């Protein structure tokens, strides 16, 4: 019996093989969304718990990675919904080098705050599309929505950010 | 709102919320997974509360009105 068939039938050893194979990918995807490595670890375990729970619904000829990513996205989205007011963005995360001539610290804090205040579903697409530069196709597949809806949500997220950061208009205009 | 404005907001956003690169999982999470499976065992079958309620009603009906059993067999 194939690995995915054994997993769908409830074989714990098959699940362990799949867990070890995909945990890094699921973790990295969740970390990009929630932007906290500790929370990402917990949500990775939560994701695989959901995967195991719903194993009967998985078609063994399907794409496990895509299925896992979709469940991971839902778990991360649930987290964003419930922790909107509490989460802070840690500064010590591994990140890309910041270009010279960047905006000032206060401005960055304001942008970060405004970003944090976005409703979860907009923050999800804004993070993945604008910050992480994931393709709309990948985001759509992971979030279980159409590509055009991803575009709409990105557009709305940008509009909301622009509205919240209205006082930055002169700076935005000169960029 | 133009694509140019989206680009500007995107650029500002990327300076405030820096992209996460080279995210590596530092440890194996399988032991944590096993603990969670032990703490929150999964139901053997995913049976909804409605199914349980219907099954309970049927069992109660058979218990309190055993006279319906022959009728039930007749219709089977």
gemmi code that builds the backbone of each chain (N, CA, C; Angstrom):
import gemmi

chains = {
    "A": [
        ("UNK", (0.843, -1.202, 0.000), (0.000, 0.000, 0.000), (0.883, 1.258, 0.000)),
        ("UNK", (0.505, 2.238, -0.786), (1.297, 3.464, -0.882), (1.224, 4.260, 0.424)),
        ("UNK", (2.238, 5.114, 0.602), (2.335, 5.915, 1.833), (1.063, 6.734, 2.095)),
        ("UNK", (0.591, 7.427, 1.061), (-0.580, 8.294, 1.247), (-1.848, 7.480, 1.525)),
        ("UNK", (-1.915, 6.300, 0.945), (-3.071, 5.421, 1.210), (-3.027, 4.943, 2.660)),
        ("UNK", (-1.828, 4.599, 3.104), (-1.679, 4.138, 4.486), (-2.012, 5.265, 5.460)),
        ("UNK", (-1.576, 6.476, 5.099), (-1.886, 7.633, 5.947), (-3.399, 7.843, 6.031)),
        ("UNK", (-4.052, 7.817, 4.869), (-5.506, 8.035, 4.832), (-6.250, 6.951, 5.619)),
        ("UNK", (-5.637, 5.769, 5.701), (-6.264, 4.677, 6.443), (-5.975, 4.768, 7.946)),
        ("UNK", (-5.159, 5.771, 8.348), (-4.918, 5.989, 9.770), (-3.627, 5.388, 10.306)),
        ("UNK", (-2.718, 4.999, 9.415), (-1.440, 4.419, 9.835), (-0.551, 5.526, 10.432)),
        ("UNK", (-0.221, 5.380, 11.722), (0.555, 6.409, 12.418), (1.991, 6.505, 11.883)),
        ("UNK", (2.535, 5.373, 11.463), (3.905, 5.397, 10.926), (3.957, 6.170, 9.603)),
        ("UNK", (2.944, 5.976, 8.791), (2.869, 6.719, 7.524), (2.729, 8.210, 7.809)),
        ("UNK", (1.937, 8.532, 8.829), (1.757, 9.935, 9.220), (3.092, 10.527, 9.680)),
        ("UNK", (3.852, 9.745, 10.439), (5.156, 10.222, 10.918), (6.099, 10.519, 9.743)),
        ("UNK", (6.089, 9.641, 8.748), (6.942, 9.862, 7.562), (6.542, 11.174, 6.879)),
        ("UNK", (5.237, 11.369, 6.719), (4.758, 12.595, 6.061), (5.066, 13.825, 6.919)),
        ("UNK", (4.923, 13.675, 8.221), (5.209, 14.782, 9.145), (6.665, 15.230, 8.991)),
        ("UNK", (7.566, 14.249, 9.059), (8.993, 14.588, 8.990), (9.364, 15.169, 7.626)),
        ("UNK", (8.675, 14.730, 6.596), (8.971, 15.206, 5.240), (8.478, 16.648, 5.027)),
        ("UNK", (7.344, 16.971, 5.631), (6.723, 18.267, 5.313), (6.770, 19.302, 6.439)),
        ("UNK", (7.264, 18.935, 7.615), (7.192, 19.868, 8.738), (7.955, 21.179, 8.460)),
        ("UNK", (9.099, 21.099, 7.787), (9.887, 22.310, 7.526), (9.144, 23.279, 6.612)),
        ("UNK", (8.537, 22.709, 5.577), (7.807, 23.532, 4.611), (6.592, 24.199, 5.268)),
        ("UNK", (5.861, 23.397, 6.046), (4.666, 23.932, 6.725), (5.082, 25.016, 7.720)),
        ("UNK", (6.151, 24.746, 8.462), (6.638, 25.705, 9.462), (7.039, 27.034, 8.800)),
        ("UNK", (7.802, 26.929, 7.717), (8.278, 28.148, 7.039), (7.105, 28.965, 6.494)),
        ("UNK", (6.098, 28.253, 5.976), (4.919, 28.948, 5.423), (4.166, 29.680, 6.538)),
        ("UNK", (3.970, 28.989, 7.640), (3.237, 29.594, 8.765), (4.041, 30.762, 9.352)),
        ("UNK", (5.356, 30.578, 9.473), (6.201, 31.645, 10.035), (6.100, 32.914, 9.198)),
        ("UNK", (5.987, 32.745, 7.864), (5.850, 33.921, 6.999), (4.543, 34.659, 7.279)),
        ("UNK", (3.536, 33.915, 7.683), (2.236, 34.549, 7.926), (2.167, 35.164, 9.328)),
        ("UNK", (2.541, 34.372, 10.346), (2.368, 34.873, 11.724), (3.581, 35.663, 12.215)),
        ("UNK", (4.729, 35.483, 11.553), (5.937, 36.253, 11.824), (6.428, 36.108, 13.261)),
        ("UNK", (6.296, 34.899, 13.786), (6.806, 34.588, 15.118), (7.181, 33.108, 15.109)),
        ("UNK", (8.454, 32.833, 15.343), (8.927, 31.452, 15.179), (8.340, 30.493, 16.222)),
        ("UNK", (8.160, 30.985, 17.463), (7.584, 30.132, 18.509), (6.147, 29.765, 18.196)),
        ("UNK", (5.372, 30.775, 17.798), (3.972, 30.538, 17.439), (3.896, 29.628, 16.212)),
        ("UNK", (4.828, 29.836, 15.285), (4.844, 29.010, 14.067), (5.063, 27.530, 14.405)),
        ("UNK", (5.894, 27.263, 15.403), (6.111, 25.862, 15.815), (4.813, 25.253, 16.353)),
        ("UNK", (4.145, 26.005, 17.230), (2.879, 25.500, 17.800), (1.840, 25.282, 16.700)),
        ("UNK", (1.792, 26.233, 15.772), (0.791, 26.126, 14.703), (1.127, 25.016, 13.708)),
        ("UNK", (2.405, 24.691, 13.582), (2.798, 23.566, 12.722), (2.238, 22.266, 13.308)),
        ("UNK", (2.390, 22.120, 14.619), (1.850, 20.922, 15.285), (0.320, 20.909, 15.174)),
        ("UNK", (-0.297, 22.080, 15.376), (-1.760, 22.184, 15.263), (-2.210, 21.797, 13.840)),
        ("UNK", (-1.446, 22.264, 12.846), (-1.764, 21.952, 11.450), (-1.742, 20.447, 11.217)),
        ("UNK", (-0.683, 19.790, 11.671), (-0.584, 18.339, 11.454), (-1.616, 17.575, 12.277)),
        ("UNK", (-2.008, 18.141, 13.393), (-3.083, 17.509, 14.183), (-4.385, 17.553, 13.369)),
        ("UNK", (-4.632, 18.703, 12.747), (-5.832, 18.838, 11.890), (-5.734, 17.899, 10.689)),
        ("UNK", (-4.528, 17.796, 10.146), (-4.305, 16.913, 8.994), (-4.642, 15.471, 9.372)),
        ("UNK", (-4.144, 15.062, 10.526), (-4.391, 13.678, 10.957), (-5.881, 13.470, 11.267)),
        ("UNK", (-6.471, 14.507, 11.836), (-7.887, 14.422, 12.187), (-8.764, 14.252, 10.949)),
        ("UNK", (-8.396, 14.925, 9.883), (-9.208, 14.893, 8.665), (-8.615, 13.989, 7.588)),
        ("UNK", (-7.789, 13.042, 8.005), (-7.094, 12.174, 7.039), (-8.057, 11.409, 6.138)),
        ("UNK", (-9.239, 11.072, 6.689), (-10.201, 10.302, 5.888), (-10.679, 11.106, 4.679)),
        ("UNK", (-10.615, 12.435, 4.785), (-11.075, 13.289, 3.686), (-10.015, 13.503, 2.628)),
        ("UNK", (-8.802, 12.994, 2.867), (-7.722, 13.195, 1.893), (-7.752, 12.100, 0.839)),
        ("UNK", (-7.665, 12.523, -0.412), (-7.634, 11.540, -1.504), (-6.177, 11.148, -1.746)),
        ("UNK", (-5.861, 9.858, -1.604), (-4.456, 9.437, -1.738), (-3.799, 9.812, -3.065)),
        ("UNK", (-4.592, 10.077, -4.108), (-3.972, 10.498, -5.374), (-3.821, 12.026, -5.449)),
        ("UNK", (-4.162, 12.707, -4.351), (-4.081, 14.170, -4.344), (-2.697, 14.670, -3.961)),
        ("UNK", (-2.571, 15.996, -3.910), (-1.293, 16.634, -3.596), (-1.245, 16.928, -2.089)),
        ("UNK", (-0.458, 16.132, -1.367), (-0.415, 16.284, 0.090), (0.145, 17.647, 0.489)),
        ("UNK", (1.183, 18.090, -0.215), (1.840, 19.358, 0.133), (0.857, 20.532, 0.032)),
        ("UNK", (0.093, 20.548, -1.064), (-0.874, 21.627, -1.258), (-1.977, 21.557, -0.195)),
        ("UNK", (-2.406, 20.334, 0.105), (-3.448, 20.132, 1.121), (-2.947, 20.613, 2.484)),
        ("UNK", (-1.701, 20.239, 2.821), (-1.112, 20.629, 4.104), (-0.960, 22.148, 4.181)),
        ("UNK", (-0.564, 22.741, 3.072), (-0.370, 24.193, 3.064), (-1.699, 24.925, 3.273)),
        ("UNK", (-2.739, 24.355, 2.719), (-4.056, 24.990, 2.872), (-4.525, 24.906, 4.328)),
        ("UNK", (-4.325, 23.756, 4.935), (-4.705, 23.607, 6.347), (-3.831, 24.515, 7.211)),
        ("UNK", (-2.551, 24.620, 6.860), (-1.632, 25.501, 7.597), (-2.089, 26.956, 7.491)),
        ("UNK", (-2.524, 27.348, 6.309), (-2.990, 28.726, 6.105), (-4.212, 29.002, 6.971)),
        ("UNK", (-5.127, 28.028, 7.025), (-6.324, 28.195, 7.859), (-5.958, 28.291, 9.336)),
        ("UNK", (-4.997, 27.470, 9.764), (-4.570, 27.508, 11.168), (-3.933, 28.867, 11.483)),
        ("UNK", (-3.109, 29.363, 10.562), (-2.460, 30.663, 10.758), (-3.496, 31.793, 10.757)),
        ("UNK", (-4.475, 31.664, 9.880), (-5.534, 32.679, 9.802), (-6.349, 32.692, 11.100)),
        ("UNK", (-6.656, 31.520, 11.625), (-7.366, 31.437, 12.910), (-6.560, 32.146, 13.997)),
        ("UNK", (-5.260, 31.927, 13.958), (-4.398, 32.576, 14.953), (-4.454, 34.099, 14.794)),
        ("UNK", (-4.350, 34.580, 13.569), (-4.385, 36.032, 13.326), (-5.707, 36.627, 13.810)),
        ("UNK", (-6.788, 35.883, 13.589), (-8.118, 36.372, 14.004), (-8.204, 36.531, 15.518)),
        ("UNK", (-7.599, 35.583, 16.242), (-7.747, 35.581, 17.696), (-6.671, 36.365, 18.432)),
        ("UNK", (-5.664, 36.793, 17.732), (-4.563, 37.455, 18.447), (-4.253, 38.824, 17.871)),
        ("UNK", (-5.225, 39.410, 17.230), (-4.983, 40.682, 16.540), (-4.448, 41.766, 17.463)),
        ("UNK", (-5.006, 41.819, 18.683), (-4.613, 42.911, 19.584), (-3.334, 42.602, 20.363)),
        ("UNK", (-3.017, 41.304, 20.470), (-1.925, 40.943, 21.378), (-0.562, 40.837, 20.701)),
        ("UNK", (-0.569, 40.328, 19.466), (0.711, 40.022, 18.839), (1.528, 41.279, 18.566)),
        ("UNK", (2.812, 41.175, 18.823), (3.704, 42.256, 18.429), (4.682, 41.680, 17.422)),
        ("UNK", (5.209, 42.513, 16.613), (6.145, 42.024, 15.601), (7.557, 42.088, 16.161)),
        ("UNK", (8.168, 40.940, 16.395), (9.527, 40.960, 16.924), (10.495, 41.577, 15.911)),
        ("UNK", (11.467, 42.277, 16.454), (12.420, 42.959, 15.576), (13.603, 42.070, 15.209)),
        ("UNK", (13.791, 40.981, 15.964), (15.015, 40.198, 15.785), (14.837, 39.011, 14.853)),
        ("UNK", (13.887, 39.098, 13.959), (13.678, 37.988, 13.041), (14.693, 38.055, 11.912)),
        ("UNK", (15.059, 36.913, 11.336), (15.942, 36.973, 10.178), (15.245, 37.711, 9.050)),
        ("UNK", (15.914, 38.669, 8.505), (15.227, 39.485, 7.506), (16.175, 39.960, 6.422)),
        ("UNK", (15.562, 40.470, 5.400), (16.350, 41.002, 4.290), (17.030, 42.295, 4.723)),
        ("UNK", (18.184, 42.614, 4.149), (18.824, 43.874, 4.526), (17.965, 45.059, 4.132)),
        ("UNK", (17.930, 46.052, 5.021), (17.101, 47.220, 4.747), (17.874, 48.185, 3.856)),
        ("UNK", (17.247, 48.691, 2.823), (17.974, 49.607, 1.931), (18.293, 50.929, 2.605)),
        ("UNK", (19.351, 51.570, 2.138), (19.686, 52.892, 2.683), (18.600, 53.881, 2.301)),
        ("UNK", (18.510, 54.931, 3.107), (17.492, 55.932, 2.823), (16.108, 55.447, 3.168)),
        ("UNK", (16.037, 54.517, 4.110), (14.740, 53.985, 4.505), (13.978, 55.019, 5.320)),
        ("UNK", (12.689, 54.776, 5.482), (11.871, 55.723, 6.255), (12.302, 55.668, 7.711)),
        ("UNK", (11.952, 56.725, 8.455), (12.355, 56.823, 9.852), (11.685, 55.786, 10.741)),
        ("UNK", (12.243, 55.663, 11.962), (11.755, 54.634, 12.873), (10.287, 54.849, 13.248)),
        ("UNK", (9.939, 56.115, 13.534), (8.549, 56.411, 13.925), (7.583, 56.035, 12.809)),
        ("UNK", (7.990, 56.349, 11.607), (7.143, 56.029, 10.447), (6.982, 54.523, 10.310)),
        ("UNK", (8.106, 53.837, 10.484), (8.046, 52.364, 10.403), (7.104, 51.793, 11.455)),
        ("UNK", (7.182, 52.360, 12.674), (6.301, 51.887, 13.750), (4.832, 52.125, 13.388)),
        ("UNK", (4.587, 53.287, 12.802), (3.205, 53.618, 12.415), (2.711, 52.642, 11.350)),
        ("UNK", (3.564, 52.359, 10.396), (3.184, 51.432, 9.316), (2.925, 50.047, 9.898)),
        ("UNK", (3.828, 49.636, 10.792), (3.691, 48.309, 11.412), (2.389, 48.218, 12.202)),
        ("UNK", (2.078, 49.301, 12.907), (0.839, 49.325, 13.699), (-0.376, 49.244, 12.776)),
        ("UNK", (-0.341, 50.032, 11.723), (-1.465, 50.036, 10.775), (-1.630, 48.658, 10.129)),
        ("UNK", (-0.509, 48.050, 9.808), (-0.525, 46.711, 9.208), (-1.145, 45.711, 10.173)),
        ("UNK", (-0.800, 45.886, 11.444), (-1.300, 44.988, 12.479), (-2.791, 45.121, 12.709)),
        ("UNK", (-3.292, 46.302, 12.417), (-4.722, 46.550, 12.638), (-5.593, 46.069, 11.476)),
        ("UNK", (-4.974, 45.618, 10.430), (-5.763, 45.105, 9.288), (-6.543, 43.870, 9.723)),
        ("UNK", (-7.766, 43.699, 9.227), (-8.485, 42.451, 9.503), (-7.664, 41.251, 9.024)),
        ("UNK", (-7.806, 40.140, 9.740), (-6.932, 38.980, 9.519), (-6.830, 38.555, 8.051)),
        ("UNK", (-7.967, 38.482, 7.359), (-7.921, 37.963, 5.981), (-7.166, 38.911, 5.037)),
        ("UNK", (-7.170, 40.209, 5.366), (-6.427, 41.163, 4.539), (-4.942, 41.138, 4.911)),
        ("UNK", (-4.713, 40.946, 6.211), (-3.318, 40.869, 6.663), (-2.629, 39.644, 6.067)),
        ("UNK", (-3.396, 38.569, 5.976), (-2.845, 37.346, 5.381), (-2.349, 37.598, 3.960)),
        ("UNK", (-3.214, 38.137, 3.120), (-2.807, 38.355, 1.723), (-1.768, 39.470, 1.600)),
        ("UNK", (-1.893, 40.495, 2.464), (-0.921, 41.598, 2.408), (0.469, 41.078, 2.765)),
        ("UNK", (0.537, 40.224, 3.786), (1.837, 39.678, 4.193), (2.437, 38.850, 3.070)),
        ("UNK", (1.625, 37.937, 2.555), (2.156, 37.009, 1.558), (2.450, 37.691, 0.221)),
        ("UNK", (1.553, 38.580, -0.198), (1.724, 39.193, -1.523), (2.701, 40.368, -1.503)),
        ("UNK", (2.567, 41.241, -0.498), (3.355, 42.476, -0.518), (4.695, 42.358, 0.203)),
        ("UNK", (4.705, 41.629, 1.307), (5.952, 41.518, 2.075), (6.780, 40.331, 1.586)),
        ("UNK", (6.144, 39.173, 1.500), (6.892, 37.965, 1.125), (6.965, 37.751, -0.394)),
        ("UNK", (6.183, 38.517, -1.122), (6.166, 38.457, -2.595), (5.890, 37.063, -3.144)),
        ("UNK", (4.938, 36.388, -2.502), (4.472, 35.098, -3.023), (3.550, 35.397, -4.209)),
        ("UNK", (3.463, 34.459, -5.131), (2.606, 34.704, -6.298), (1.133, 34.619, -5.905)),
        ("UNK", (0.296, 35.343, -6.651), (-1.141, 35.325, -6.378), (-1.707, 33.904, -6.520)),
        ("UNK", (-1.144, 33.161, -7.443), (-1.615, 31.780, -7.668), (-1.376, 30.936, -6.418)),
        ("UNK", (-0.167, 31.026, -5.875), (0.174, 30.245, -4.679), (-0.685, 30.666, -3.484)),
        ("UNK", (-0.897, 31.978, -3.351), (-1.701, 32.483, -2.232), (-3.141, 31.981, -2.373)),
        ("UNK", (-3.653, 32.062, -3.602), (-5.030, 31.612, -3.853), (-5.190, 30.136, -3.503)),
        ("UNK", (-4.240, 29.346, -3.930), (-4.296, 27.907, -3.668), (-4.224, 27.623, -2.163)),
        ("UNK", (-3.332, 28.329, -1.487), (-3.152, 28.091, -0.050), (-4.347, 28.576, 0.768)),
        ("UNK", (-4.957, 29.671, 0.318), (-6.078, 30.227, 1.084), (-7.420, 29.651, 0.644)),
        ("UNK", (-7.405, 28.891, -0.425), (-8.648, 28.292, -0.905), (-9.608, 29.310, -1.485)),
        ("UNK", (-9.049, 30.343, -2.106), (-9.884, 31.358, -2.757), (-9.372, 31.557, -4.184)),
        ("UNK", (-10.139, 32.323, -4.977), (-9.713, 32.521, -6.364), (-8.589, 33.561, -6.438)),
        ("UNK", (-7.874, 33.517, -7.555), (-6.784, 34.466, -7.759), (-7.316, 35.903, -7.806)),
        ("UNK", (-8.494, 36.062, -8.411), (-9.032, 37.423, -8.507), (-9.431, 37.954, -7.125)),
        ("UNK", (-9.877, 37.034, -6.242), (-10.212, 37.478, -4.879), (-8.952, 37.876, -4.117)),
        ("UNK", (-7.849, 37.196, -4.401), (-6.573, 37.579, -3.774), (-6.231, 39.015, -4.203)),
        ("UNK", (-6.373, 39.275, -5.514), (-6.060, 40.618, -6.021), (-6.929, 41.674, -5.356)),
        ("UNK", (-8.230, 41.346, -5.224), (-9.166, 42.286, -4.598), (-8.740, 42.560, -3.153)),
        ("UNK", (-8.378, 41.489, -2.445), (-8.001, 41.671, -1.034), (-6.703, 42.448, -0.881)),
        ("UNK", (-5.769, 42.228, -1.798), (-4.517, 42.995, -1.755), (-4.831, 44.471, -1.987)),
        ("UNK", (-5.665, 44.725, -2.969), (-6.058, 46.097, -3.308), (-6.721, 46.768, -2.099)),
        ("UNK", (-7.641, 46.035, -1.458), (-8.338, 46.602, -0.295), (-7.389, 46.811, 0.885)),
        ("UNK", (-6.465, 45.862, 1.066), (-5.491, 45.989, 2.161), (-4.653, 47.250, 1.956)),
        ("UNK", (-4.218, 47.473, 0.720), (-3.414, 48.661, 0.411), (-4.229, 49.930, 0.657)),
        ("UNK", (-5.500, 49.876, 0.241), (-6.374, 51.041, 0.438), (-6.556, 51.335, 1.931)),
        ("UNK", (-6.750, 50.273, 2.722), (-6.913, 50.452, 4.165), (-5.645, 51.019, 4.790)),
        ("UNK", (-4.506, 50.487, 4.345), (-3.233, 50.977, 4.889), (-3.032, 52.447, 4.538)),
        ("UNK", (-3.346, 52.762, 3.306), (-3.179, 54.145, 2.851), (-4.063, 55.095, 3.666)),
        ("UNK", (-5.282, 54.623, 3.957), (-6.225, 55.430, 4.734), (-5.713, 55.622, 6.168)),
        ("UNK", (-5.226, 54.529, 6.743), (-4.724, 54.590, 8.120), (-3.468, 55.465, 8.211)),
        ("UNK", (-2.705, 55.472, 7.122), (-1.442, 56.214, 7.135), (-1.589, 57.535, 6.387)),
        ("UNK", (-2.722, 58.116, 6.520), (-3.019, 59.337, 5.771), (-2.021, 60.448, 6.078)),
        ("UNK", (-1.566, 60.466, 7.354), (-0.627, 61.530, 7.735), (0.724, 61.380, 7.042)),
        ("UNK", (0.929, 60.209, 6.434), (2.213, 59.997, 5.749), (2.173, 60.457, 4.299)),
        ("UNK", (1.080, 61.018, 3.894), (0.897, 61.314, 2.475), (2.060, 62.085, 1.837)),
        ("UNK", (2.572, 63.161, 2.522), (3.678, 63.872, 1.872), (4.874, 62.941, 1.644)),
        ("UNK", (5.144, 62.068, 2.645), (6.273, 61.149, 2.515), (6.025, 60.147, 1.388)),
        ("UNK", (4.777, 59.663, 1.339), (4.416, 58.714, 0.290), (4.571, 59.375, -1.076)),
        ("UNK", (4.144, 60.640, -1.118), (4.183, 61.348, -2.397), (5.611, 61.571, -2.893)),
        ("UNK", (6.537, 61.775, -1.943), (7.906, 62.068, -2.373), (8.724, 60.816, -2.666)),
        ("UNK", (8.204, 59.625, -2.283), (8.976, 58.393, -2.511), (9.156, 58.102, -3.989)),
    ],
    "B": [
        ("UNK", (-6.987, 54.172, -7.300), (-5.633, 53.868, -6.830), (-4.846, 53.175, -7.959)),
        ("UNK", (-3.697, 53.703, -8.234), (-2.914, 53.172, -9.351), (-1.934, 52.097, -8.879)),
        ("UNK", (-1.347, 51.384, -9.851), (-0.320, 50.393, -9.522), (0.886, 51.048, -8.862)),
        ("UNK", (1.126, 52.294, -9.246), (2.252, 53.040, -8.667), (2.047, 53.229, -7.167)),
        ("UNK", (0.795, 53.547, -6.786), (0.496, 53.723, -5.354), (0.668, 52.407, -4.600)),
        ("UNK", (0.227, 51.310, -5.246), (0.390, 49.990, -4.612), (1.886, 49.724, -4.399)),
        ("UNK", (2.671, 50.082, -5.401), (4.127, 49.877, -5.310), (4.728, 50.666, -4.151)),
        ("UNK", (4.256, 51.909, -3.991), (4.793, 52.762, -2.919), (4.448, 52.193, -1.550)),
        ("UNK", (3.166, 51.810, -1.403), (2.744, 51.231, -0.122), (3.519, 49.946, 0.146)),
        ("UNK", (3.710, 49.159, -0.909), (4.447, 47.899, -0.779), (5.881, 48.162, -0.303)),
        ("UNK", (6.499, 49.168, -0.877), (7.876, 49.501, -0.510), (7.967, 49.949, 0.943)),
        ("UNK", (7.009, 50.786, 1.354), (6.983, 51.260, 2.746), (6.745, 50.088, 3.695)),
        ("UNK", (5.811, 49.236, 3.285), (5.455, 48.086, 4.121), (6.654, 47.164, 4.308)),
        ("UNK", (7.412, 46.981, 3.243), (8.557, 46.060, 3.319), (9.674, 46.619, 4.204)),
        ("UNK", (9.690, 47.930, 4.374), (10.691, 48.508, 5.276), (10.269, 48.364, 6.737)),
        ("UNK", (8.935, 48.373, 6.943), (8.428, 48.265, 8.315), (8.278, 46.810, 8.748)),
        ("UNK", (7.823, 45.988, 7.826), (7.611, 44.566, 8.124), (8.521, 43.793, 7.179)),
        ("UNK", (9.731, 43.561, 7.617), (10.738, 42.976, 6.723), (10.427, 41.519, 6.379)),
        ("UNK", (10.700, 41.135, 5.150), (10.419, 39.750, 4.731), (11.227, 38.752, 5.557)),
        ("UNK", (10.628, 37.621, 5.815), (11.325, 36.577, 6.571), (12.033, 35.668, 5.576)),
        ("UNK", (13.334, 35.639, 5.659), (14.089, 34.820, 4.715), (14.864, 33.746, 5.461)),
        ("UNK", (15.128, 32.672, 4.746), (15.905, 31.552, 5.312), (15.343, 31.061, 6.640)),
        ("UNK", (14.044, 30.895, 6.675), (13.415, 30.382, 7.893), (13.709, 28.889, 7.996)),
        ("UNK", (14.413, 28.513, 9.017), (14.749, 27.103, 9.213), (14.164, 26.623, 10.534)),
        ("UNK", (13.567, 25.476, 10.482), (13.050, 24.863, 11.707), (14.250, 24.332, 12.490)),
        ("UNK", (14.380, 24.780, 13.745), (15.597, 24.433, 14.492), (15.530, 23.068, 15.176)),
        ("UNK", (14.336, 22.489, 15.272), (14.232, 21.175, 15.942), (13.116, 20.360, 15.327)),
        ("UNK", (13.172, 19.066, 15.601), (12.149, 18.160, 15.101), (10.893, 18.304, 15.977)),
        ("UNK", (9.757, 18.515, 15.369), (8.533, 18.740, 16.138), (7.735, 17.456, 16.378)),
        ("UNK", (8.242, 16.310, 15.902), (7.487, 15.066, 16.045), (7.186, 14.722, 17.523)),
        ("UNK", (8.167, 14.871, 18.454), (7.829, 14.580, 19.856), (6.658, 15.437, 20.368)),
        ("UNK", (6.642, 16.715, 19.963), (5.550, 17.620, 20.351), (4.221, 17.142, 19.743)),
        ("UNK", (4.325, 16.646, 18.503), (3.140, 16.127, 17.806), (2.580, 14.906, 18.541)),
        ("UNK", (3.467, 14.035, 18.947), (3.028, 12.824, 19.667), (2.347, 13.196, 20.985)),
        ("UNK", (2.944, 14.198, 21.669), (2.348, 14.649, 22.936), (0.935, 15.166, 22.703)),
        ("UNK", (0.764, 15.929, 21.631), (-0.559, 16.494, 21.338), (-1.560, 15.381, 21.016)),
        ("UNK", (-1.088, 14.380, 20.278), (-1.980, 13.257, 19.947), (-2.389, 12.494, 21.202)),
        ("UNK", (-1.466, 12.419, 22.178), (-1.797, 11.735, 23.433), (-2.753, 12.568, 24.275)),
        ("UNK", (-2.488, 13.895, 24.306), (-3.325, 14.779, 25.122), (-4.715, 14.963, 24.533)),
        ("UNK", (-4.790, 15.042, 23.226), (-6.072, 15.268, 22.568), (-6.338, 14.138, 21.585)),
        ("UNK", (-6.653, 12.951, 22.122), (-6.881, 11.834, 21.202), (-8.028, 12.131, 20.244)),
        ("UNK", (-7.839, 11.687, 19.046), (-8.856, 11.939, 18.027), (-10.017, 10.977, 18.204)),
        ("UNK", (-11.226, 11.417, 17.911), (-12.338, 10.484, 17.960), (-12.136, 9.368, 16.939)),
        ("UNK", (-12.536, 8.160, 17.313), (-12.342, 7.021, 16.409), (-13.093, 7.260, 15.103)),
        ("UNK", (-14.311, 7.715, 15.233), (-15.088, 8.043, 14.037), (-15.610, 9.463, 14.188)),
        ("UNK", (-15.639, 10.162, 13.091), (-16.192, 11.505, 13.125), (-17.708, 11.443, 12.995)),
        ("UNK", (-18.380, 11.254, 14.117), (-19.840, 11.169, 14.109), (-20.382, 12.458, 14.698)),
        ("UNK", (-21.304, 13.095, 13.988), (-21.807, 14.376, 14.464), (-22.765, 14.166, 15.638)),
        ("UNK", (-22.999, 15.241, 16.379), (-23.891, 15.168, 17.558), (-25.301, 14.799, 17.127)),
        ("UNK", (-25.690, 15.197, 15.916), (-27.039, 14.898, 15.430), (-27.221, 13.382, 15.236)),
        ("UNK", (-26.187, 12.747, 14.696), (-26.247, 11.289, 14.514), (-26.361, 10.578, 15.857)),
        ("UNK", (-25.564, 11.071, 16.819), (-25.645, 10.475, 18.170), (-27.039, 10.662, 18.757)),
        ("UNK", (-27.624, 11.844, 18.561), (-28.963, 12.136, 19.100), (-30.002, 11.209, 18.461)),
        ("UNK", (-29.914, 11.025, 17.150), (-30.863, 10.151, 16.440), (-30.714, 8.699, 16.898)),
        ("UNK", (-29.458, 8.271, 17.071), (-29.207, 6.900, 17.524), (-29.755, 6.702, 18.940)),
        ("UNK", (-29.586, 7.736, 19.797), (-30.107, 7.649, 21.170), (-31.626, 7.560, 21.172)),
        ("UNK", (-32.250, 8.373, 20.312), (-33.724, 8.357, 20.210), (-34.221, 6.981, 19.765)),
        ("UNK", (-33.545, 6.420, 18.757), (-33.943, 5.097, 18.251), (-33.785, 4.033, 19.326)),
        ("UNK", (-32.669, 4.105, 20.077), (-32.434, 3.120, 21.147), (-33.490, 3.249, 22.237)),
        ("UNK", (-33.818, 4.522, 22.585), (-34.830, 4.756, 23.624), (-36.190, 4.245, 23.167)),
        ("UNK", (-36.499, 4.460, 21.892), (-37.790, 3.995, 21.357), (-37.876, 2.469, 21.434)),
        ("UNK", (-36.811, 1.807, 21.107), (-36.791, 0.331, 21.160), (-36.908, -0.174, 22.594)),
        ("UNK", (-36.293, 0.576, 23.512), (-36.301, 0.162, 24.923), (-37.677, 0.351, 25.549)),
        ("UNK", (-38.275, 1.496, 25.290), (-39.566, 1.810, 25.933), (-40.777, 1.249, 25.171)),
        ("UNK", (-40.613, 1.043, 23.889), (-41.719, 0.496, 23.081), (-41.238, -0.731, 22.310)),
        ("UNK", (-40.982, -1.842, 23.025), (-40.454, -3.027, 22.325), (-41.421, -3.612, 21.303)),
        ("UNK", (-42.678, -3.203, 21.407), (-43.682, -3.693, 20.456), (-43.402, -3.265, 19.019)),
        ("UNK", (-42.589, -2.244, 18.851), (-42.310, -1.771, 17.472), (-41.250, -2.634, 16.790)),
        ("UNK", (-40.572, -3.508, 17.584), (-39.489, -4.313, 16.995), (-40.006, -5.232, 15.875)),
        ("UNK", (-41.113, -6.002, 16.096), (-41.616, -6.836, 14.990), (-41.983, -5.998, 13.757)),
        ("UNK", (-42.595, -4.808, 14.024), (-42.972, -3.941, 12.901), (-41.726, -3.485, 12.134)),
        ("UNK", (-40.695, -3.211, 12.895), (-39.436, -2.773, 12.284), (-38.854, -3.877, 11.397)),
        ("UNK", (-38.851, -5.131, 11.935), (-38.336, -6.262, 11.158), (-39.182, -6.484, 9.894)),
        ("UNK", (-40.502, -6.287, 10.063), (-41.402, -6.476, 8.918), (-41.029, -5.534, 7.772)),
        ("UNK", (-40.688, -4.280, 8.139), (-40.374, -3.285, 7.116), (-38.953, -3.373, 6.586)),
        ("UNK", (-38.105, -4.155, 7.250), (-36.703, -4.266, 6.801), (-36.585, -5.120, 5.541)),
    ],
}
model = gemmi.Model(1)
for chain_id, residues in chains.items():
    chain = gemmi.Chain(chain_id)
    for i, (resn, *xyz) in enumerate(residues, 1):
        res = gemmi.Residue()
        res.name, res.seqid = resn, gemmi.SeqId(i, " ")
        for name, pos in zip(("N", "CA", "C"), xyz):
            atom = gemmi.Atom()
            atom.name, atom.element = name, gemmi.Element(name[0])
            atom.pos, atom.b_iso = gemmi.Position(*pos), 0.0
            res.add_atom(atom)
        chain.add_residue(res)
    model.add_chain(chain)
structure = gemmi.Structure()
structure.add_model(model)
structure.setup_entities()
